[in-house]
């Protein structure tokens, strides 16, 4: 699934995000496809983190392609 946020907590640290870029999730099977889609859609490579390190229980952490539990979060951090 996909959400645009100002920041997220990753391992207890508040991480500022670029507002024009969404947070997307992918399972390992569809990671390459999601990475390609992110780059094509936003013309920028995302930063990646383990999905379980994103500390937001309201987020839908399922793969956009198949709906399986996600292992990877794709997002764009400010300052990187």
Secondary structure by P-SEA (a helix, b strand, c coil): cbbbbcccccccbbbbbcccbbbbbbcccaaaaaaaaaaaaccbbbbbcccccccccccccccccccccccbbbbbbccc
